[in-house]
Each structure stands twice: as structure tokens, then as C-alpha cells.
């Protein structure tokens, strides 16, 4: 009886083992499809997916898809374009620091690319948009000095000249424009630009020193700078404080008179500093206005476009790049 029970138990155990073996056997094979990565698309589909995001203006999603394309298809000939589009996506998304890093990475990988020149100018443009004008000047100087193509060097000198104008450095701007080759001087309308720049001497600026001296009479410095409301406030406030101090001393309230005098000295000194600052503000405003006038009358964009054979070629239109 005992032997029969053992045979039955053994038979049941064997059946359970066979059932479990059939259930989990596919998972024990190392070459099973579950152990392999699943590719949901091909190179064409992935690249077009990234391009679709880029065209739709969803630039940061485009970055991720371009990076995915490069990761899965590192030998695809479109890797160069995808790497460049990563930098361009950051640029168009106004993430200029990331754009500069991506563009530099592109140049490190593809130094001889047809997109290399455009990429270097994009780096300079990114610096301008970040407000790093001195770094942009250095960037454009490097492009001009390394350029084997006169058109590229002239483009760099031209843009550098405008940055000098933004920095209110008119002498260096003029020198930068003068470095442009003779064949491109008419194209950049340098004769007209030079003539209009010479009119800067006719701009009516205010002397900060004169404003400070006139401010000895409260409000006179502001009046010289054309800030009539500030002049009125300065005159009334300082006059009132001076009169209050005089009245206090006249009535024997020396402590009160001394306290008012201390406050008045602060207001009086502030009046002088404010007048000097008003002169500087006036000068910056008129210089900025004149610069805007130059831009409106020198509307030239220097960019690169692709010709019919997808080669980079200089192009000129009617808008200043930066």
C-alpha cells in the first residue's frame, strides 16, 4: 500500500515538473526574441520624425529625436546633418549656451563640413544674443583671420564693425569696415555707411561735467539735460529743505536744523549725481537712436544659403543679422 502511494506521488510530481518545463522553456533560450532590443523604426523613419518636430517648432523634442537617430544609426550619412540640427534646434529655441556647445561639438566631429562656416557664424550670433559682445568680436576676428575665402572674411569684418557700433566704439568699427575688400565695398554700401557715420559728430550730446557744475543750483543740471520734471522736483525739494533748515536755526532749534541739514546734504549731493547721470543717459539715448538710423539705412543680411547642388553660397538680402 505504501509503495503504491509512493508511485502515485512520484507520478504527480513528474507531471508538475513537465508542466512547468513546458511553461517556462521559451524563457530559458538565450537567443529568444524577448532578449533582443526591439527596433520600432528604421533610419529614414527616425530622421523624418526628428525633422517633423524641427519643422513644427518643437525644437527640444527634435533634439532628443536627432540624438536618438545618431545613437541607433551612427554610420548613417545623415549623422552630420543631425548633429548640426541639434545645435540649430537649441539656437532656434533660444538656448544659446547649449547651442554654442552643440555647434562646437559639431565642428570637432566634422571640421571639413560644408556647414562649418555657417556653424562658426552661428556661434558668433549666439554670443551676440547672449549679450557677450566682446566674445562675439573675438569670434568674428577668428573667422576673418582663418578664412581662405574673401567673401567670408568680409562678412566677418562687416558684422564685427556693427558690434563695435553697438559697443559705441566708432573708431574700431570704421577700421573693421575698412578691412573689407574692394570688390565687396559696393555690395556692403560702405561709401554710404561711411558718409552717414561721419554725421555722428553733429549729434547734440550733453556734457556730464557741465551738468554736474550746473547742478550746484538744484535742478539746473537736469534742466540742461532736458529733464524738466526732474529739474522741477529737485529745485522744489532742495529749496524746501534749505528753507526748513534756515527756519529751524532762526528759531533756535539747532538740533532740528542740524538734522534737516544732514538730510539736505544727501538730497543736494544726489541732485548733482543725478544730473551727471542724466547727461550720460541722454548721450546713450541719442547714440542708440543714431545707431538705429544707421541700421534702417543699411539693411543688409549676410547669411549662407544652399544652391541647387546643396553647397553653401553667400547670399545678401535686406535685413541686418545682428
KEBA-139839 format. One record per residue (C-alpha): residue number from 1; x, y, z. Coordinates in nm, 2 decimals. Example, Ala and Ser with C-alpha at 12.3 -4.5 7.8 and 13.67 -1.06 7.14 Angstrom:
<site lomar="1" xx="1.23" yy="-0.45" zz="0.78"/>
<site lomar="2" xx="1.37" yy="-0.11" zz="0.71"/>
This chain:
<site lomar="1" xx="0.00" yy="0.00" zz="0.00"/>
<site lomar="2" xx="0.28" yy="0.23" zz="0.09"/>
<site lomar="3" xx="0.46" yy="0.15" zz="-0.24"/>
<site lomar="4" xx="0.15" yy="0.23" zz="-0.44"/>
<site lomar="5" xx="0.11" yy="0.57" zz="-0.27"/>
<site lomar="6" xx="0.48" yy="0.65" zz="-0.34"/>
<site lomar="7" xx="0.43" yy="0.56" zz="-0.72"/>
<site lomar="8" xx="0.12" yy="0.79" zz="-0.73"/>
<site lomar="9" xx="0.30" yy="1.08" zz="-0.56"/>
<site lomar="10" xx="0.60" yy="1.03" zz="-0.79"/>
<site lomar="11" xx="0.38" yy="1.04" zz="-1.10"/>
<site lomar="12" xx="0.21" yy="1.36" zz="-0.98"/>
<site lomar="13" xx="0.54" yy="1.53" zz="-0.91"/>
<site lomar="14" xx="0.67" yy="1.43" zz="-1.26"/>
<site lomar="15" xx="0.36" yy="1.57" zz="-1.42"/>
<site lomar="16" xx="0.40" yy="1.90" zz="-1.24"/>
<site lomar="17" xx="0.77" yy="1.92" zz="-1.34"/>
<site lomar="18" xx="0.68" yy="1.85" zz="-1.71"/>
<site lomar="19" xx="0.40" yy="2.12" zz="-1.70"/>
<site lomar="20" xx="0.64" yy="2.38" zz="-1.55"/>
<site lomar="21" xx="0.91" yy="2.29" zz="-1.80"/>
<site lomar="22" xx="0.67" yy="2.34" zz="-2.09"/>
<site lomar="23" xx="0.56" yy="2.67" zz="-1.95"/>
<site lomar="24" xx="0.90" yy="2.83" zz="-1.89"/>
<site lomar="25" xx="1.11" yy="2.66" zz="-2.15"/>
<site lomar="26" xx="1.09" yy="2.96" zz="-2.41"/>
<site lomar="27" xx="1.24" yy="3.19" zz="-2.15"/>
<site lomar="28" xx="1.55" yy="2.97" zz="-2.10"/>
<site lomar="29" xx="1.68" yy="3.02" zz="-2.46"/>
<site lomar="30" xx="1.94" yy="3.30" zz="-2.48"/>
<site lomar="31" xx="1.85" yy="3.36" zz="-2.85"/>
<site lomar="32" xx="1.48" yy="3.43" zz="-2.78"/>
<site lomar="33" xx="1.33" yy="3.75" zz="-2.93"/>
<site lomar="34" xx="1.25" yy="3.87" zz="-2.58"/>
<site lomar="35" xx="1.62" yy="3.92" zz="-2.50"/>
<site lomar="36" xx="1.68" yy="4.13" zz="-2.81"/>
<site lomar="37" xx="1.62" yy="4.51" zz="-2.84"/>
<site lomar="38" xx="1.30" yy="4.59" zz="-3.03"/>
<site lomar="39" xx="1.36" yy="4.84" zz="-3.31"/>
<site lomar="40" xx="1.04" yy="5.04" zz="-3.37"/>
<site lomar="41" xx="1.16" yy="5.22" zz="-3.68"/>
<site lomar="42" xx="1.43" yy="5.25" zz="-3.95"/>
<site lomar="43" xx="1.68" yy="5.52" zz="-4.02"/>
<site lomar="44" xx="1.46" yy="5.70" zz="-4.26"/>
<site lomar="45" xx="1.16" yy="5.70" zz="-4.02"/>
<site lomar="46" xx="1.36" yy="5.82" zz="-3.73"/>
<site lomar="47" xx="1.53" yy="6.10" zz="-3.92"/>
<site lomar="48" xx="1.20" yy="6.22" zz="-4.06"/>
<site lomar="49" xx="1.04" yy="6.20" zz="-3.72"/>
<site lomar="50" xx="1.31" yy="6.44" zz="-3.59"/>
<site lomar="51" xx="1.27" yy="6.67" zz="-3.89"/>
<site lomar="52" xx="0.89" yy="6.68" zz="-3.83"/>
<site lomar="53" xx="0.95" yy="6.81" zz="-3.48"/>
<site lomar="54" xx="1.20" yy="7.07" zz="-3.61"/>
<site lomar="55" xx="0.96" yy="7.20" zz="-3.87"/>
<site lomar="56" xx="0.68" yy="7.22" zz="-3.62"/>
<site lomar="57" xx="0.90" yy="7.44" zz="-3.39"/>
<site lomar="58" xx="0.92" yy="7.18" zz="-3.12"/>
<site lomar="59" xx="1.29" yy="7.22" zz="-3.10"/>
<site lomar="60" xx="1.37" yy="7.05" zz="-2.78"/>
<site lomar="61" xx="1.18" yy="6.73" zz="-2.88"/>
<site lomar="62" xx="1.37" yy="6.75" zz="-3.21"/>
<site lomar="63" xx="1.70" yy="6.75" zz="-3.01"/>
<site lomar="64" xx="1.60" yy="6.42" zz="-2.84"/>
<site lomar="65" xx="1.50" yy="6.26" zz="-3.17"/>
<site lomar="66" xx="1.82" yy="6.37" zz="-3.35"/>
<site lomar="67" xx="2.02" yy="6.23" zz="-3.07"/>
<site lomar="68" xx="1.82" yy="5.90" zz="-3.09"/>
<site lomar="69" xx="1.89" yy="5.89" zz="-3.46"/>
<site lomar="70" xx="2.27" yy="5.93" zz="-3.41"/>
<site lomar="71" xx="2.27" yy="5.67" zz="-3.13"/>
<site lomar="72" xx="2.09" yy="5.40" zz="-3.33"/>
<site lomar="73" xx="2.24" yy="5.48" zz="-3.67"/>
<site lomar="74" xx="2.59" yy="5.61" zz="-3.61"/>
<site lomar="75" xx="2.71" yy="5.51" zz="-3.96"/>
<site lomar="76" xx="2.42" yy="5.68" zz="-4.15"/>
<site lomar="77" xx="2.55" yy="5.96" zz="-4.38"/>
<site lomar="78" xx="2.29" yy="6.19" zz="-4.23"/>
<site lomar="79" xx="2.47" yy="6.19" zz="-3.90"/>
<site lomar="80" xx="2.64" yy="6.51" zz="-3.99"/>
<site lomar="81" xx="2.31" yy="6.69" zz="-4.07"/>
<site lomar="82" xx="2.15" yy="6.55" zz="-3.75"/>
<site lomar="83" xx="2.45" yy="6.67" zz="-3.54"/>
<site lomar="84" xx="2.42" yy="7.02" zz="-3.69"/>
<site lomar="85" xx="2.04" yy="7.03" zz="-3.64"/>
<site lomar="86" xx="2.09" yy="6.96" zz="-3.27"/>
<site lomar="87" xx="2.28" yy="7.29" zz="-3.24"/>
<site lomar="88" xx="2.03" yy="7.47" zz="-3.47"/>
<site lomar="89" xx="1.74" yy="7.34" zz="-3.26"/>
<site lomar="90" xx="1.90" yy="7.49" zz="-2.94"/>
<site lomar="91" xx="1.96" yy="7.81" zz="-3.13"/>
<site lomar="92" xx="1.61" yy="7.85" zz="-3.25"/>
<site lomar="93" xx="1.48" yy="7.75" zz="-2.91"/>
<site lomar="94" xx="1.69" yy="8.04" zz="-2.77"/>
<site lomar="95" xx="1.91" yy="7.82" zz="-2.56"/>
<site lomar="96" xx="2.22" yy="7.99" zz="-2.67"/>
<site lomar="97" xx="2.47" yy="7.84" zz="-2.43"/>
<site lomar="98" xx="2.36" yy="7.48" zz="-2.53"/>
<site lomar="99" xx="2.37" yy="7.59" zz="-2.89"/>
<site lomar="100" xx="2.73" yy="7.70" zz="-2.87"/>
<site lomar="101" xx="2.83" yy="7.37" zz="-2.70"/>
<site lomar="102" xx="2.64" yy="7.17" zz="-2.97"/>
<site lomar="103" xx="2.79" yy="7.38" zz="-3.25"/>
<site lomar="104" xx="3.15" yy="7.33" zz="-3.11"/>
<site lomar="105" xx="3.08" yy="6.96" zz="-3.08"/>
<site lomar="106" xx="2.97" yy="6.96" zz="-3.45"/>
<site lomar="107" xx="3.29" yy="7.14" zz="-3.56"/>
<site lomar="108" xx="3.50" yy="6.89" zz="-3.36"/>
<site lomar="109" xx="3.34" yy="6.60" zz="-3.54"/>
<site lomar="110" xx="3.31" yy="6.75" zz="-3.88"/>
<site lomar="111" xx="3.58" yy="7.02" zz="-3.92"/>
<site lomar="112" xx="3.57" yy="7.00" zz="-4.30"/>
<site lomar="113" xx="3.19" yy="7.01" zz="-4.33"/>
<site lomar="114" xx="3.03" yy="7.24" zz="-4.58"/>
<site lomar="115" xx="2.82" yy="7.36" zz="-4.28"/>
<site lomar="116" xx="3.13" yy="7.46" zz="-4.08"/>
<site lomar="117" xx="3.14" yy="7.82" zz="-4.19"/>
<site lomar="118" xx="2.77" yy="7.87" zz="-4.11"/>
<site lomar="119" xx="2.82" yy="7.70" zz="-3.78"/>
<site lomar="120" xx="3.10" yy="7.94" zz="-3.68"/>
<site lomar="121" xx="2.89" yy="8.24" zz="-3.76"/>
<site lomar="122" xx="2.60" yy="8.08" zz="-3.56"/>
<site lomar="123" xx="2.83" yy="8.07" zz="-3.26"/>
<site lomar="124" xx="2.91" yy="8.44" zz="-3.30"/>
<site lomar="125" xx="2.54" yy="8.52" zz="-3.34"/>
<site lomar="126" xx="2.47" yy="8.32" zz="-3.02"/>
<site lomar="127" xx="2.72" yy="8.52" zz="-2.83"/>
<site lomar="128" xx="2.56" yy="8.84" zz="-2.95"/>
<site lomar="129" xx="2.22" yy="8.73" zz="-2.85"/>
<site lomar="130" xx="2.36" yy="8.64" zz="-2.50"/>
<site lomar="131" xx="2.50" yy="8.99" zz="-2.48"/>
<site lomar="132" xx="2.86" yy="8.88" zz="-2.48"/>
<site lomar="133" xx="2.96" yy="9.13" zz="-2.75"/>
<site lomar="134" xx="3.34" yy="9.13" zz="-2.68"/>
<site lomar="135" xx="3.34" yy="8.75" zz="-2.71"/>
<site lomar="136" xx="3.15" yy="8.79" zz="-3.04"/>
<site lomar="137" xx="3.41" yy="9.03" zz="-3.16"/>
<site lomar="138" xx="3.68" yy="8.78" zz="-3.08"/>
<site lomar="139" xx="3.48" yy="8.50" zz="-3.25"/>
<site lomar="140" xx="3.44" yy="8.71" zz="-3.57"/>
<site lomar="141" xx="3.80" yy="8.81" zz="-3.57"/>
<site lomar="142" xx="3.90" yy="8.44" zz="-3.56"/>
<site lomar="143" xx="3.67" yy="8.37" zz="-3.86"/>
<site lomar="144" xx="3.81" yy="8.65" zz="-4.06"/>
<site lomar="145" xx="4.18" yy="8.57" zz="-3.99"/>
<site lomar="146" xx="4.13" yy="8.20" zz="-4.07"/>
<site lomar="147" xx="3.91" yy="8.25" zz="-4.38"/>
<site lomar="148" xx="4.05" yy="8.15" zz="-4.72"/>
<site lomar="149" xx="3.75" yy="8.29" zz="-4.89"/>
<site lomar="150" xx="3.75" yy="8.67" zz="-4.92"/>
<site lomar="151" xx="3.37" yy="8.68" zz="-4.91"/>
<site lomar="152" xx="3.37" yy="8.50" zz="-4.57"/>
<site lomar="153" xx="3.63" yy="8.73" zz="-4.43"/>
<site lomar="154" xx="3.45" yy="9.04" zz="-4.55"/>
<site lomar="155" xx="3.13" yy="8.91" zz="-4.39"/>
<site lomar="156" xx="3.30" yy="8.87" zz="-4.06"/>
<site lomar="157" xx="3.46" yy="9.22" zz="-4.08"/>
<site lomar="158" xx="3.12" yy="9.37" zz="-4.16"/>
<site lomar="159" xx="2.94" yy="9.21" zz="-3.87"/>
<site lomar="160" xx="3.23" yy="9.29" zz="-3.64"/>
<site lomar="161" xx="3.20" yy="9.65" zz="-3.74"/>
<site lomar="162" xx="2.83" yy="9.66" zz="-3.63"/>
<site lomar="163" xx="2.91" yy="9.50" zz="-3.30"/>
<site lomar="164" xx="3.17" yy="9.78" zz="-3.24"/>
<site lomar="165" xx="2.90" yy="10.03" zz="-3.31"/>
<site lomar="166" xx="2.68" yy="9.86" zz="-3.05"/>
<site lomar="167" xx="2.97" yy="9.90" zz="-2.81"/>
<site lomar="168" xx="2.99" yy="10.27" zz="-2.90"/>
<site lomar="169" xx="3.34" yy="10.21" zz="-3.04"/>
<site lomar="170" xx="3.31" yy="10.41" zz="-3.36"/>
<site lomar="171" xx="3.68" yy="10.42" zz="-3.44"/>
<site lomar="172" xx="3.73" yy="10.04" zz="-3.43"/>
<site lomar="173" xx="3.40" yy="10.00" zz="-3.62"/>
<site lomar="174" xx="3.54" yy="10.22" zz="-3.90"/>
<site lomar="175" xx="3.86" yy="10.02" zz="-3.91"/>
<site lomar="176" xx="3.67" yy="9.70" zz="-3.93"/>
<site lomar="177" xx="3.47" yy="9.82" zz="-4.23"/>
<site lomar="178" xx="3.79" yy="9.94" zz="-4.39"/>
<site lomar="179" xx="3.93" yy="9.59" zz="-4.39"/>
<site lomar="180" xx="3.65" yy="9.48" zz="-4.63"/>
<site lomar="181" xx="3.80" yy="9.40" zz="-4.98"/>
<site lomar="182" xx="3.74" yy="9.64" zz="-5.27"/>
<site lomar="183" xx="3.53" yy="9.40" zz="-5.46"/>
<site lomar="184" xx="3.27" yy="9.39" zz="-5.18"/>
<site lomar="185" xx="3.27" yy="9.75" zz="-5.07"/>
<site lomar="186" xx="2.99" yy="9.85" zz="-5.31"/>
<site lomar="187" xx="2.79" yy="9.54" zz="-5.21"/>
<site lomar="188" xx="2.80" yy="9.64" zz="-4.85"/>
<site lomar="189" xx="2.73" yy="10.01" zz="-4.94"/>
<site lomar="190" xx="3.03" yy="10.12" zz="-4.74"/>
<site lomar="191" xx="3.05" yy="10.45" zz="-4.91"/>
<site lomar="192" xx="2.70" yy="10.54" zz="-4.79"/>
<site lomar="193" xx="2.77" yy="10.39" zz="-4.45"/>
<site lomar="194" xx="3.09" yy="10.58" zz="-4.41"/>
<site lomar="195" xx="2.92" yy="10.91" zz="-4.50"/>
<site lomar="196" xx="2.64" yy="10.85" zz="-4.26"/>
<site lomar="197" xx="2.87" yy="10.75" zz="-3.98"/>
<site lomar="198" xx="3.05" yy="11.09" zz="-4.03"/>
<site lomar="199" xx="2.73" yy="11.26" zz="-3.92"/>
<site lomar="200" xx="2.78" yy="11.14" zz="-3.57"/>
<site lomar="201" xx="2.98" yy="11.45" zz="-3.49"/>
<site lomar="202" xx="2.67" yy="11.65" zz="-3.55"/>
<site lomar="203" xx="2.48" yy="11.47" zz="-3.28"/>
<site lomar="204" xx="2.40" yy="11.70" zz="-2.99"/>
<site lomar="205" xx="2.52" yy="11.54" zz="-2.67"/>
<site lomar="206" xx="2.53" yy="11.67" zz="-2.32"/>
<site lomar="207" xx="2.85" yy="11.71" zz="-2.12"/>
<site lomar="208" xx="2.83" yy="11.53" zz="-1.78"/>
<site lomar="209" xx="3.08" yy="11.78" zz="-1.64"/>
<site lomar="210" xx="2.87" yy="12.08" zz="-1.74"/>
<site lomar="211" xx="2.56" yy="11.91" zz="-1.60"/>
<site lomar="212" xx="2.74" yy="11.85" zz="-1.27"/>
<site lomar="213" xx="2.86" yy="12.21" zz="-1.24"/>
<site lomar="214" xx="2.51" yy="12.35" zz="-1.32"/>
<site lomar="215" xx="2.36" yy="12.12" zz="-1.06"/>
<site lomar="216" xx="2.52" yy="12.34" zz="-0.80"/>
<site lomar="217" xx="2.19" yy="12.53" zz="-0.84"/>
<site lomar="218" xx="1.94" yy="12.25" zz="-0.77"/>
<site lomar="219" xx="1.76" yy="12.15" zz="-1.09"/>
<site lomar="220" xx="1.98" yy="12.34" zz="-1.33"/>
<site lomar="221" xx="2.17" yy="12.03" zz="-1.43"/>
<site lomar="222" xx="1.85" yy="11.84" zz="-1.51"/>
<site lomar="223" xx="1.72" yy="12.14" zz="-1.70"/>
<site lomar="224" xx="2.04" yy="12.14" zz="-1.91"/>
<site lomar="225" xx="1.97" yy="11.77" zz="-2.00"/>
<site lomar="226" xx="1.61" yy="11.84" zz="-2.09"/>
<site lomar="227" xx="1.46" yy="11.66" zz="-1.79"/>
<site lomar="228" xx="1.22" yy="11.93" zz="-1.69"/>
<site lomar="229" xx="1.01" yy="11.74" zz="-1.44"/>
<site lomar="230" xx="1.32" yy="11.62" zz="-1.26"/>
<site lomar="231" xx="1.45" yy="11.97" zz="-1.26"/>
<site lomar="232" xx="1.13" yy="12.10" zz="-1.10"/>
<site lomar="233" xx="1.13" yy="11.83" zz="-0.83"/>
<site lomar="234" xx="1.50" yy="11.88" zz="-0.75"/>
<site lomar="235" xx="1.46" yy="12.26" zz="-0.72"/>
<site lomar="236" xx="1.14" yy="12.25" zz="-0.50"/>
<site lomar="237" xx="1.27" yy="11.97" zz="-0.28"/>
<site lomar="238" xx="1.61" yy="12.12" zz="-0.21"/>
<site lomar="239" xx="1.47" yy="12.47" zz="-0.17"/>
<site lomar="240" xx="1.21" yy="12.34" zz="0.08"/>
<site lomar="241" xx="1.48" yy="12.16" zz="0.28"/>
<site lomar="242" xx="1.71" yy="12.46" zz="0.28"/>
<site lomar="243" xx="1.43" yy="12.69" zz="0.39"/>
<site lomar="244" xx="1.32" yy="12.44" zz="0.67"/>
<site lomar="245" xx="1.68" yy="12.43" zz="0.80"/>
<site lomar="246" xx="1.70" yy="12.81" zz="0.79"/>
<site lomar="247" xx="1.38" yy="12.85" zz="0.99"/>
<site lomar="248" xx="1.49" yy="12.59" zz="1.24"/>
<site lomar="249" xx="1.82" yy="12.77" zz="1.31"/>
<site lomar="250" xx="1.64" yy="13.11" zz="1.31"/>
<site lomar="251" xx="1.41" yy="12.99" zz="1.59"/>
<site lomar="252" xx="1.69" yy="12.84" zz="1.80"/>
<site lomar="253" xx="1.61" yy="12.48" zz="1.71"/>
<site lomar="254" xx="1.97" yy="12.39" zz="1.64"/>
<site lomar="255" xx="1.93" yy="12.01" zz="1.68"/>
<site lomar="256" xx="1.63" yy="12.01" zz="1.43"/>
<site lomar="257" xx="1.82" yy="12.25" zz="1.20"/>
<site lomar="258" xx="2.13" yy="12.02" zz="1.21"/>
<site lomar="259" xx="1.92" yy="11.71" zz="1.13"/>
<site lomar="260" xx="1.75" yy="11.88" zz="0.84"/>
<site lomar="261" xx="2.08" yy="12.00" zz="0.71"/>
<site lomar="262" xx="2.22" yy="11.64" zz="0.71"/>
<site lomar="263" xx="1.93" yy="11.52" zz="0.51"/>
<site lomar="264" xx="1.95" yy="11.82" zz="0.28"/>
<site lomar="265" xx="2.32" yy="11.74" zz="0.21"/>
<site lomar="266" xx="2.21" yy="11.39" zz="0.09"/>
<site lomar="267" xx="1.95" yy="11.54" zz="-0.13"/>
<site lomar="268" xx="2.18" yy="11.81" zz="-0.26"/>
<site lomar="269" xx="2.46" yy="11.56" zz="-0.34"/>
<site lomar="270" xx="2.21" yy="11.32" zz="-0.51"/>
<site lomar="271" xx="2.09" yy="11.61" zz="-0.72"/>
<site lomar="272" xx="2.44" yy="11.66" zz="-0.86"/>
<site lomar="273" xx="2.49" yy="11.28" zz="-0.92"/>
<site lomar="274" xx="2.15" yy="11.26" zz="-1.08"/>
<site lomar="275" xx="2.23" yy="11.55" zz="-1.32"/>
<site lomar="276" xx="2.56" yy="11.38" zz="-1.43"/>
<site lomar="277" xx="2.37" yy="11.05" zz="-1.48"/>
<site lomar="278" xx="2.10" yy="11.23" zz="-1.68"/>
<site lomar="279" xx="2.37" yy="11.36" zz="-1.92"/>
<site lomar="280" xx="2.50" yy="11.00" zz="-1.97"/>
<site lomar="281" xx="2.15" yy="10.87" zz="-2.02"/>
<site lomar="282" xx="2.08" yy="11.14" zz="-2.28"/>
<site lomar="283" xx="2.40" yy="11.06" zz="-2.47"/>
<site lomar="284" xx="2.33" yy="10.69" zz="-2.47"/>
<site lomar="285" xx="1.98" yy="10.76" zz="-2.60"/>
<site lomar="286" xx="2.09" yy="10.98" zz="-2.88"/>
<site lomar="287" xx="2.37" yy="10.74" zz="-2.98"/>
<site lomar="288" xx="2.13" yy="10.45" zz="-2.98"/>
<site lomar="289" xx="1.88" yy="10.65" zz="-3.19"/>
<site lomar="290" xx="2.16" yy="10.73" zz="-3.44"/>
<site lomar="291" xx="2.26" yy="10.36" zz="-3.45"/>
<site lomar="292" xx="1.91" yy="10.26" zz="-3.52"/>
<site lomar="293" xx="1.90" yy="10.51" zz="-3.80"/>
<site lomar="294" xx="2.22" yy="10.36" zz="-3.95"/>
<site lomar="295" xx="2.06" yy="10.01" zz="-3.93"/>
<site lomar="296" xx="1.75" yy="10.13" zz="-4.10"/>
<site lomar="297" xx="1.96" yy="10.27" zz="-4.38"/>
<site lomar="298" xx="2.20" yy="9.98" zz="-4.41"/>
<site lomar="299" xx="1.97" yy="9.68" zz="-4.41"/>
<site lomar="300" xx="2.20" yy="9.41" zz="-4.53"/>
<site lomar="301" xx="2.17" yy="9.05" zz="-4.41"/>
<site lomar="302" xx="2.48" yy="8.83" zz="-4.45"/>
<site lomar="303" xx="2.39" yy="8.46" zz="-4.45"/>
<site lomar="304" xx="2.45" yy="8.14" zz="-4.62"/>
<site lomar="305" xx="2.20" yy="7.96" zz="-4.84"/>
<site lomar="306" xx="2.22" yy="7.64" zz="-5.03"/>
<site lomar="307" xx="2.23" yy="7.65" zz="-5.40"/>
<site lomar="308" xx="2.08" yy="7.39" zz="-5.63"/>
<site lomar="309" xx="2.36" yy="7.15" zz="-5.56"/>
<site lomar="310" xx="2.32" yy="7.19" zz="-5.18"/>
<site lomar="311" xx="2.65" yy="7.38" zz="-5.15"/>
<site lomar="312" xx="2.69" yy="7.68" zz="-4.92"/>
<site lomar="313" xx="2.69" yy="8.01" zz="-5.10"/>
<site lomar="314" xx="2.69" yy="8.37" zz="-4.97"/>
<site lomar="315" xx="2.36" yy="8.55" zz="-5.00"/>
<site lomar="316" xx="2.25" yy="8.91" zz="-4.94"/>
<site lomar="317" xx="1.91" yy="9.04" zz="-4.86"/>
<site lomar="318" xx="1.75" yy="9.34" zz="-4.69"/>
<site lomar="319" xx="1.78" yy="9.28" zz="-4.32"/>
<site lomar="320" xx="2.07" yy="9.31" zz="-4.07"/>
<site lomar="321" xx="2.15" yy="8.98" zz="-3.90"/>
<site lomar="322" xx="2.28" yy="9.12" zz="-3.57"/>
